[in-house]
Every structure is written in structure tokens, then in C-alpha cells.
Amino acid sequence: MPQSGSPSIPHPLPTWLFASLLAVLVWAPLPFGSNREWAGAGLAVATSALCAASLQYLIFRPGHWQTAGVRAGSVALLLLVLVQCWTALQLLPLPRELVAMLSPQAFAWHIREGGLPLSLDVSATRYRLLIGIAVTQVFFLTLLLVTTRQRVNLLLGALVFSGTLQASYGVLMTLSGVELGFFVEKYAGRGVATGTFVNRNHLAGYLVLCLAAGTGLLLAQLSPYRRQSWRDRLRGWLELAMSNKFRLRIFLALMVVALVLTRSRMGNVAFFCALVFAATLTLVAGRRFSWGVALFLVSLLVVDLWILGTWFGLDKVVERLETLESRPIAEDARYWLDVYTLVMLRDFWATGIGAGAFPSVFPNYQGSALKGYYEYAHNDYLQIAAELGVAVLLMLASVVLMAARQAFGALKSGSRLVRGIGFTVLMAIGWAILHSSTDFNLYIPAVAVTFSAILALAFTTKSELLLTRA
């Protein structure tokens, strides 16, 4: 019962709404990571339907708005909404004089009469707006629906299930030699694990997010009691071998195996760096040093490295990293992508070229050192800034920083589940910081909505129902 004078805890919204959110998160990576227009549009329709259904309940039960997650994440949610509003503004025909003032380069490139949009590719911007709305809606739905310990466990468990499904499929396809993606023959990423994604780097990114969820869930299940005698320890090991924790550890090992089989250089580097990053913060933030937590985190690294080095060719990933280091920087396509995108950003730093307009505009800046056609900049920071403007990039970075602040505070909680959530969020953020510098994972709808849900979890740790010591 809440104490006198404290806000009452509203009854959770119907279970079917929460179950539908889990279904959306599990479905999103299946059809090519939802990175097809029909799949992305379907994802947006599903999240919009869930939001509409939730709003129906909220109209008649206004107290539901006062959940701790919604209160704590309101500023972050507002920033995400403002980003979508700006994307919508890029589509609107504006007075020519205003466009000339805001974006002289866009004004010079437009050849149409009458009002001019800021976007240089209206159809692409319209689609990216749909995806952006879906990402924002998943953030809102997570804040609204994840209000109990059971729902936190179910959400993290759903991500582990989805990651295990992707890992199992990717490993099976790779080891069997059957080159199938989402029920069709693969035309890219042959010989490496891609799951139902097209690009191995995107499967790697998605697996790291699911590994973060699983590791946080496992951390939340650690026993707070130190076993003194060998008899107690033996009993504990036997209980572990027959418990859900052991099965969860097997699932995590399978996802790590699939991660290595993607042969994604930055995917693997980002995983281990993010794990060390989150583990270090967990030990630093603890009110007292915990040898149990330290040994658990070290065991994750040691066991995974031993399994991979012995059976699944970690050496091949190392060879790819060594090849990258020995290659002259002038031969690296990503280097020139960054260079030419920076040149484009200089012309559109204030308003952007329009969300999703990169493949239409970049050829005008692509120099002779870079061959081929590119739909993405392979650098989320530069592409977001070029398409939406530097101010929007800073707004999105602020959302991540606010989530990181909440997650770091959660590591100091007396609740093991809250500490597990904090670990999950910080590991996901550590991965995003690294991997986004060399790839375009956050432009893949399935990865974006999953990352959005994990960030939102950071704000749910303010719930009174999660702060109990357990």
C-alpha cells in the first residue's frame, strides 16, 4: 500500500495491450528487419493501432497517465515527438523566401513553382516519418505499459526469445549451407549469419541488444546470499543446472555464437566493449563491491571467449580486424563516405536535406575516390545530422543521455531487477555509441524500435512497484 500523501499507483492497462507490444517487438525483425517499405509501413500501422487502443483507455481512465515511467520519461518523449514534428515540417510547402533563408542550398536546387518543402526527396521523407512515429510510439507504449515487475521480466524475456530465434536461424543457415533469409534465397551476406535480416551487421546489432536484455535479466536473478560451505555451494550449482538461469545462459551463449558467425567486425567489438562498459559502471555504482557480480560478469567474457575461440572461429573475426588495420585509410569506403557526407552536412547543417533523402542527394557530393551507389552513410551520426540537421541530432543525443542518467542511478538501487534494467540500458547505449559510428543500424526499423523500448525501460525504474528490494 502506498504511504499517506504519496501518489497512488494506477492499475496497469489491460494485459492484451502489453502482449500486443511484445508481439510487435518480436515480429519487427522477422521480415528483413522491417527494412522494406511494406514491412515498415505495417510496423507503423501496428504501433499506431496500439497507441489508439491505449488512448481509448486513457480517455476514460486519466489516472493511467500518471505512471512513474511516463512522468520520468516525459521530457525524453517530448523531444522524440518534436523530432517527428520537424520531419513533418520538412514535408510542408513553405514560402519560397522562408526556404531561401533557412536552407539556401535547398532553395537553389528546387525547380518547382509555388511553395517549397525543405526536403529534397518528399516521398522518402514521408516514409521515414512513418518509421520515426513508430519508434516514438514504442517508446511511449513502453513507458505506459511496463509498470510491474512481471511486465519488465516479460519484456526482457521477449527480447531474449527473439534474439535466440534469430541466432538459431542464422547459425542453422550458416552451418548447413542453406542460404535463406526471410523465406527467400539470400542475395547478400552469403556464407555468414544474417538471420532474417539482409545485412550481417544489422543482425549483429540486434543480437547485441537482445544480449543486453538477457544479461540484465540474468543479473537480476543472481542470488543475494553468499554460500559459506561447499555443501551449500554444491547444492547451489545443482539448482542452477536445473533452473531457468541455466537455460537463459545457454540462450545467451547461442546468441554470442551467432554474433561471431556474422563476421561483423564492429558488431563483435561493440558487443565486448559495451559489456565491459556496462560491467564497469555496475561495479563502480554499487554501494559496496560485490564479488558475486564481478565473478558473474567476468565469467560471461571468459566463457564466451573460450567457446568461440575453440569452436566457432573467433580467429576469423580477428583476421578481418587485422585486415582492416593493415589497409590504407584511402582504400576504406567508409572513410570516404564520412568525408563526402561531411561536405554535404556543411551545406545543410541547419535544416537537413530531408529524412531519408540521403540516397537522392549524396551522388551530388560523391567524389571519384568512392565508387558505387550508397543508400546510407554507414554513420548514423552524420546521416541524421545531414538529413535532419545538427539540432535534431543533439535532441536525440539528449534522449540517450537522459536514459543513461536514469540507468546509472538504477545501478545504485536496492532492487536486483532495477539494477538489471540499468545494466541492460547502459550496455545498449554503449553498443549504439560504437556501432553507430561505422554502420546504419538505427536506420533499420527493427533495431530502432528495439533500442527505443530499451531506452524507455530506464525511466520505468522510477516505479514504486519496481523499487522493492528483491
C-alpha positions as CSV (number, residue, x, y, z in Angstrom):
1,M,0.0,0.0,0.0
2,P,1.3,3.4,-0.8
3,Q,2.2,5.7,2.1
4,S,0.0,8.5,3.1
5,G,0.5,11.5,0.8
6,S,2.2,9.5,-1.9
7,P,0.7,9.3,-5.3
8,S,-1.5,6.2,-5.9
9,I,-0.2,3.5,-8.3
10,P,-2.7,3.2,-11.1
11,H,-3.9,-0.3,-12.1
12,P,-1.9,-1.5,-15.2
13,L,-3.6,-1.2,-18.6
14,P,-5.1,-4.4,-20.0
15,T,-2.7,-7.3,-20.5
16,W,-3.6,-7.7,-24.1
17,L,-2.2,-4.3,-24.9
18,F,1.1,-5.2,-23.3
19,A,1.1,-8.6,-25.0
20,S,0.5,-6.9,-28.3
21,L,3.5,-4.7,-27.7
22,L,5.6,-7.8,-27.1
23,A,4.3,-9.3,-30.3
24,V,5.3,-6.2,-32.3
25,L,8.8,-6.3,-30.9
26,V,9.2,-10.0,-31.7
27,W,7.7,-9.6,-35.2
28,A,9.7,-6.5,-36.2
29,P,13.0,-8.2,-37.0
30,L,11.4,-11.1,-39.0
31,P,10.6,-9.5,-42.3
32,F,14.1,-8.4,-43.3
33,G,14.3,-6.3,-40.1
34,S,11.2,-4.4,-41.3
35,N,13.6,-2.7,-43.7
36,R,11.2,-2.9,-46.6
37,E,8.5,-0.3,-47.3
38,W,5.7,-2.7,-46.8
39,A,7.2,-4.1,-43.6
40,G,8.0,-0.7,-42.2
41,A,4.5,0.6,-43.0
42,G,3.0,-2.5,-41.4
43,L,5.1,-1.8,-38.3
44,A,3.9,1.8,-38.2
45,V,0.2,0.7,-38.6
46,A,0.6,-1.8,-35.7
47,T,2.1,0.7,-33.3
48,S,-0.5,3.3,-34.2
49,A,-3.3,0.8,-33.6
50,L,-1.8,0.0,-30.2
51,C,-1.5,3.7,-29.3
52,A,-5.1,4.4,-30.4
53,A,-6.3,1.5,-28.3
54,S,-4.3,2.8,-25.3
55,L,-5.6,6.3,-25.7
56,Q,-9.2,4.9,-25.6
57,Y,-8.5,3.6,-22.1
58,L,-6.7,6.7,-21.1
59,I,-9.6,9.0,-22.0
60,F,-11.9,7.2,-19.6
61,R,-9.2,6.5,-17.0
62,P,-7.0,9.6,-16.9
63,G,-5.1,8.3,-13.8
64,H,-3.1,6.0,-16.1
65,W,-1.2,9.0,-17.4
66,Q,0.4,9.3,-14.0
67,T,2.5,6.2,-14.2
68,A,6.1,6.8,-12.9
69,G,7.6,5.8,-16.3
70,V,5.5,8.4,-18.2
71,R,6.4,11.1,-15.6
72,A,10.1,10.3,-15.6
73,G,10.3,10.0,-19.4
74,S,8.0,12.9,-20.3
75,V,10.9,15.2,-21.4
76,A,12.5,12.5,-23.5
77,L,9.2,11.6,-25.0
78,L,8.6,15.3,-25.8
79,L,11.9,15.5,-27.6
80,L,11.1,12.5,-29.7
81,V,7.7,14.0,-30.6
82,L,9.4,17.3,-31.6
83,V,11.8,15.3,-33.9
84,Q,8.8,13.9,-35.7
85,C,7.2,17.3,-35.9
86,W,10.3,18.6,-37.5
87,T,10.3,15.8,-40.0
88,A,6.7,16.6,-40.8
89,L,7.6,20.2,-41.3
90,Q,10.2,19.2,-43.9
91,L,7.3,17.9,-46.0
92,L,5.2,21.1,-45.9
93,P,5.3,23.6,-48.8
94,L,6.8,26.7,-47.2
95,P,7.1,30.3,-48.7
96,R,10.0,30.5,-51.0
97,E,11.5,33.4,-49.1
98,L,11.5,31.3,-45.9
99,V,13.1,28.3,-47.6
100,A,15.8,30.6,-49.1
101,M,16.5,32.0,-45.7
102,L,16.5,28.6,-43.8
103,S,18.3,26.5,-46.5
104,P,19.8,28.4,-49.4
105,Q,21.2,25.2,-50.9
106,A,17.8,23.5,-50.9
107,F,16.2,26.6,-52.4
108,A,18.8,26.7,-55.2
109,W,18.1,23.0,-56.0
110,H,14.4,23.3,-56.2
111,I,12.9,23.8,-59.7
112,R,9.2,23.7,-58.8
113,E,7.0,26.8,-58.6
114,G,5.0,27.9,-55.6
115,G,5.7,26.7,-52.0
116,L,8.8,24.7,-51.5
117,P,9.5,21.9,-48.9
118,L,12.7,21.7,-47.1
119,S,13.0,18.0,-48.0
120,L,14.7,17.2,-51.3
121,D,13.0,13.8,-51.5
122,V,9.4,14.2,-50.3
123,S,8.4,10.5,-50.7
124,A,11.5,9.3,-48.8
125,T,10.9,11.7,-46.0
126,R,7.2,10.7,-45.8
127,Y,8.3,7.1,-45.3
128,R,11.0,8.0,-42.7
129,L,8.3,9.9,-40.8
130,L,6.2,6.8,-40.6
131,I,9.2,4.9,-39.1
132,G,10.0,7.8,-36.8
133,I,6.4,7.8,-35.5
134,A,6.6,4.0,-34.9
135,V,9.8,4.4,-32.9
136,T,8.3,7.2,-30.8
137,Q,5.1,5.2,-30.2
138,V,7.1,2.2,-29.0
139,F,8.9,4.5,-26.6
140,F,5.6,5.8,-25.3
141,L,3.9,2.4,-25.1
142,T,6.9,1.0,-23.1
143,L,6.6,3.9,-20.6
144,L,2.8,3.4,-20.4
145,L,2.5,-0.3,-20.3
146,V,5.6,-1.6,-18.4
147,T,4.5,-0.8,-14.9
148,T,5.1,-4.0,-12.9
149,R,8.0,-6.4,-12.2
150,Q,6.3,-9.1,-14.1
151,R,6.0,-7.0,-17.2
152,V,9.6,-6.0,-17.1
153,N,10.6,-9.6,-16.9
154,L,8.3,-10.5,-19.8
155,L,9.6,-7.7,-22.0
156,L,13.3,-8.6,-21.4
157,G,12.3,-12.3,-21.9
158,A,10.6,-11.5,-25.2
159,L,13.8,-9.8,-26.5
160,V,15.8,-12.9,-25.4
161,F,13.3,-15.2,-27.2
162,S,13.5,-13.1,-30.3
163,G,17.3,-12.9,-30.2
164,T,17.5,-16.7,-29.7
165,L,15.2,-17.2,-32.6
166,Q,17.3,-15.0,-34.8
167,A,20.5,-16.7,-33.6
168,S,19.2,-20.2,-34.1
169,Y,18.0,-19.5,-37.6
170,G,21.3,-17.7,-38.5
171,V,23.5,-20.4,-37.1
172,L,21.4,-23.2,-38.8
173,M,21.6,-21.4,-42.2
174,T,25.3,-20.8,-41.9
175,L,26.4,-24.3,-40.7
176,S,24.0,-26.1,-43.0
177,G,25.0,-24.1,-46.1
178,V,21.3,-23.3,-46.8
179,E,21.3,-19.6,-47.8
180,L,17.8,-18.4,-46.9
181,G,16.9,-15.1,-45.3
182,F,13.2,-14.4,-44.7
183,F,12.0,-17.5,-46.6
184,V,13.7,-16.4,-49.8
185,E,17.2,-17.1,-51.1
186,K,19.8,-14.6,-49.8
187,Y,21.3,-12.2,-52.3
188,A,23.7,-10.6,-49.8
189,G,25.6,-11.9,-46.8
190,R,26.1,-15.4,-48.2
191,G,28.4,-17.6,-46.0
192,V,27.8,-15.6,-42.9
193,A,24.9,-15.4,-40.4
194,T,22.3,-12.8,-41.2
195,G,19.2,-14.4,-39.6
196,T,16.1,-12.9,-41.2
197,F,18.0,-9.6,-41.8
198,V,19.6,-8.7,-45.1
199,N,22.9,-7.3,-43.7
200,R,25.1,-9.2,-41.2
201,N,25.9,-6.0,-39.3
202,H,22.2,-5.5,-38.6
203,L,21.8,-9.0,-37.2
204,A,24.9,-8.3,-35.1
205,G,23.4,-5.1,-33.8
206,Y,20.1,-6.7,-33.0
207,L,21.8,-9.6,-31.2
208,V,23.8,-7.2,-29.0
209,L,20.5,-5.5,-27.9
210,C,19.0,-8.9,-27.1
211,L,22.2,-9.9,-25.3
212,A,21.9,-6.8,-23.2
213,A,18.4,-7.7,-22.3
214,G,19.4,-11.2,-21.4
215,T,22.4,-10.2,-19.4
216,G,20.4,-7.7,-17.4
217,L,17.7,-10.3,-16.8
218,L,20.4,-12.8,-15.6
219,L,22.0,-10.2,-13.4
220,A,18.6,-9.6,-11.8
221,Q,18.3,-13.3,-10.9
222,L,21.6,-13.5,-9.0
223,S,21.3,-14.8,-5.5
224,P,22.0,-12.0,-2.9
225,Y,23.2,-14.7,-0.4
226,R,26.7,-15.9,-0.2
227,R,27.0,-19.6,0.3
228,Q,29.5,-20.4,3.0
229,S,30.0,-24.2,2.9
230,W,31.0,-26.5,0.0
231,R,27.7,-28.4,0.6
232,D,25.7,-25.2,0.1
233,R,27.7,-24.3,-3.0
234,L,27.2,-27.8,-4.5
235,R,23.5,-27.5,-3.8
236,G,23.5,-24.1,-5.5
237,W,25.3,-25.4,-8.6
238,L,22.8,-28.3,-8.9
239,E,19.9,-25.9,-8.5
240,L,21.5,-23.7,-11.2
241,A,21.8,-26.6,-13.6
242,M,18.1,-27.2,-13.4
243,S,16.9,-23.6,-13.2
244,N,15.7,-21.0,-15.7
245,K,19.0,-19.2,-15.2
246,F,20.9,-22.1,-16.8
247,R,18.6,-22.1,-19.8
248,L,19.0,-18.3,-20.1
249,R,22.8,-18.7,-20.0
250,I,22.5,-21.2,-22.9
251,F,20.4,-18.8,-24.9
252,L,23.0,-16.0,-24.4
253,A,25.8,-18.4,-25.5
254,L,23.9,-19.2,-28.6
255,M,23.4,-15.5,-29.4
256,V,27.1,-14.9,-29.0
257,V,27.9,-17.8,-31.3
258,A,25.6,-16.3,-33.9
259,L,27.2,-12.9,-33.3
260,V,30.7,-14.3,-34.2
261,L,29.3,-16.1,-37.2
262,T,28.1,-12.8,-38.6
263,R,31.8,-12.0,-39.0
264,S,30.8,-8.4,-38.2
265,R,33.9,-6.6,-37.1
266,M,32.3,-3.6,-35.3
267,G,29.4,-5.8,-34.2
268,N,31.7,-8.1,-32.2
269,V,34.0,-5.2,-31.0
270,A,30.9,-3.2,-29.9
271,F,29.5,-6.2,-28.0
272,F,32.6,-6.8,-25.9
273,C,33.2,-3.1,-25.3
274,A,29.6,-2.5,-24.4
275,L,29.7,-5.5,-22.0
276,V,32.9,-4.2,-20.3
277,F,31.5,-0.6,-20.2
278,A,28.2,-1.7,-18.5
279,A,30.0,-4.1,-16.2
280,T,32.5,-1.4,-15.1
281,L,29.7,1.1,-14.3
282,T,27.8,-1.6,-12.5
283,L,30.7,-2.3,-10.2
284,V,31.5,1.4,-9.7
285,A,27.9,2.4,-9.0
286,G,27.4,-0.4,-6.4
287,R,27.1,0.8,-2.8
288,R,29.6,-1.9,-1.9
289,F,31.8,-4.1,-4.1
290,S,30.1,-7.4,-4.9
291,W,32.5,-10.3,-5.7
292,G,29.4,-12.3,-6.9
293,V,28.5,-9.7,-9.5
294,A,32.2,-9.3,-10.5
295,L,32.7,-13.0,-11.0
296,F,29.5,-13.3,-12.9
297,L,30.4,-10.6,-15.3
298,V,34.0,-11.9,-15.8
299,S,32.6,-15.4,-16.4
300,L,30.4,-14.0,-19.2
301,L,33.5,-12.8,-21.0
302,V,35.8,-15.7,-20.3
303,V,33.3,-18.5,-21.1
304,D,32.1,-16.8,-24.3
305,L,35.7,-16.2,-25.5
306,W,36.6,-19.8,-24.7
307,I,33.6,-21.3,-26.6
308,L,34.1,-19.0,-29.5
309,G,37.9,-19.4,-29.8
310,T,37.6,-23.2,-29.5
311,W,34.6,-24.0,-31.7
312,F,33.3,-21.1,-33.8
313,G,36.2,-19.3,-35.4
314,L,36.7,-16.1,-33.4
315,D,40.1,-16.1,-35.2
316,K,38.3,-15.3,-38.4
317,V,36.8,-12.1,-36.9
318,V,40.3,-11.2,-35.6
319,E,41.7,-11.7,-39.1
320,R,39.1,-9.3,-40.5
321,L,40.1,-6.7,-37.9
322,E,43.8,-7.2,-38.7
323,T,43.0,-6.8,-42.4
324,L,41.2,-3.5,-41.7
325,E,44.1,-2.2,-39.7
326,S,46.6,-3.0,-42.4
327,R,44.5,-1.5,-45.2
328,P,45.4,2.1,-46.1
329,I,42.8,4.5,-45.0
330,A,42.4,5.9,-48.5
331,E,41.1,2.4,-49.6
332,D,38.4,2.3,-47.0
333,A,35.0,3.2,-48.4
334,R,33.6,4.2,-45.0
335,Y,36.3,6.8,-44.7
336,W,35.3,8.5,-48.0
337,L,31.6,8.2,-47.1
338,D,32.3,10.2,-44.0
339,V,34.4,12.7,-45.9
340,Y,31.8,13.4,-48.6
341,T,28.9,13.3,-46.1
342,L,30.6,16.0,-44.0
343,V,30.8,18.1,-47.2
344,M,27.1,17.6,-47.7
345,L,26.4,18.4,-44.0
346,R,28.2,21.7,-44.3
347,D,25.6,22.8,-46.8
348,F,22.6,21.5,-44.9
349,W,23.6,21.6,-41.2
350,A,20.7,23.8,-40.1
351,T,17.6,22.1,-41.7
352,G,18.9,18.9,-43.3
353,I,18.2,17.5,-46.8
354,G,15.1,15.7,-45.5
355,A,14.7,12.5,-43.6
356,G,15.5,9.6,-45.9
357,A,16.8,11.8,-48.7
358,F,20.5,10.7,-48.4
359,P,20.5,8.3,-51.5
360,S,18.9,11.0,-53.7
361,V,21.3,13.8,-52.7
362,F,24.6,12.1,-51.9
363,P,25.6,11.4,-55.5
364,N,25.9,15.1,-56.0
365,Y,28.7,15.1,-53.4
366,Q,30.2,11.7,-54.1
367,G,33.8,12.1,-55.4
368,S,35.9,9.9,-57.6
369,A,37.6,8.2,-54.6
370,L,34.3,6.4,-53.8
371,K,32.7,4.0,-56.3
372,G,29.2,2.6,-56.3
373,Y,25.8,3.7,-55.1
374,Y,25.1,4.2,-51.4
375,E,21.7,4.4,-49.7
376,Y,23.2,5.1,-46.3
377,A,26.2,7.0,-44.9
378,H,27.3,4.0,-42.8
379,N,27.5,6.5,-39.9
380,D,24.3,7.2,-38.0
381,Y,25.6,10.4,-36.5
382,L,26.5,12.0,-39.8
383,Q,23.4,10.8,-41.7
384,I,21.0,12.0,-39.0
385,A,22.7,15.4,-38.9
386,A,22.7,15.6,-42.7
387,E,19.1,14.6,-43.1
388,L,17.5,16.4,-40.2
389,G,20.0,19.0,-39.1
390,V,22.5,19.2,-36.2
391,A,19.9,20.4,-33.7
392,V,17.9,17.2,-34.2
393,L,21.0,15.1,-33.7
394,L,21.6,16.9,-30.4
395,M,18.0,16.4,-29.4
396,L,18.2,12.6,-30.0
397,A,21.6,12.5,-28.1
398,S,19.8,14.2,-25.2
399,V,17.3,11.4,-25.1
400,V,20.1,8.9,-24.9
401,L,21.9,10.9,-22.2
402,M,18.7,11.2,-20.1
403,A,18.2,7.4,-20.3
404,A,21.8,6.8,-19.4
405,R,21.5,9.0,-16.4
406,Q,18.4,7.2,-15.2
407,A,20.1,3.8,-15.9
408,F,23.2,4.7,-13.9
409,G,21.0,5.8,-11.0
410,A,19.2,2.5,-11.2
411,L,22.5,0.6,-10.6
412,K,22.5,2.1,-7.1
413,S,19.1,0.7,-6.3
414,G,18.4,-2.0,-3.7
415,S,16.3,-3.9,-6.2
416,R,18.2,-6.5,-8.3
417,L,15.6,-6.1,-11.1
418,V,16.1,-2.4,-11.2
419,R,19.9,-2.9,-11.3
420,G,19.4,-5.4,-14.1
421,I,17.4,-2.8,-16.1
422,G,20.2,-0.3,-15.6
423,F,22.7,-2.7,-16.9
424,T,20.6,-3.5,-20.0
425,V,20.1,0.1,-20.8
426,L,23.8,1.1,-20.4
427,M,25.0,-1.9,-22.4
428,A,22.6,-1.0,-25.2
429,I,23.8,2.6,-25.1
430,G,27.4,1.6,-25.1
431,W,26.8,-0.6,-28.2
432,A,24.9,2.2,-30.0
433,I,27.7,4.7,-29.4
434,L,30.3,2.5,-31.0
435,H,28.4,0.7,-33.8
436,S,26.6,3.8,-35.0
437,S,29.9,5.3,-36.0
438,T,30.5,2.7,-38.7
439,D,27.1,1.5,-39.7
440,F,23.4,2.4,-40.1
441,N,21.8,0.1,-37.6
442,L,19.5,2.8,-36.2
443,Y,18.0,3.3,-39.7
444,I,16.8,-0.4,-39.6
445,P,13.3,-0.2,-38.2
446,A,13.5,-3.4,-36.1
447,V,16.7,-2.3,-34.4
448,A,15.4,1.3,-33.9
449,V,12.2,0.2,-32.2
450,T,14.1,-2.3,-30.0
451,F,16.6,0.3,-28.9
452,S,13.7,2.7,-28.3
453,A,12.0,0.2,-26.0
454,I,15.2,-0.5,-24.1
455,L,15.8,3.3,-23.6
456,A,12.3,3.7,-22.3
457,L,12.9,0.9,-19.7
458,A,15.4,3.3,-18.0
459,F,12.5,5.6,-17.0
460,T,10.3,2.8,-15.7
461,T,12.8,2.2,-12.9
462,K,11.1,5.1,-11.0
463,S,8.0,2.9,-10.5
464,E,7.3,2.1,-6.8
465,L,6.4,-1.4,-7.9
466,L,10.0,-2.0,-9.0
467,L,11.9,-0.3,-6.2
468,T,11.1,-3.0,-3.7
469,R,14.2,-4.9,-2.5
470,A,14.3,-8.3,-4.4
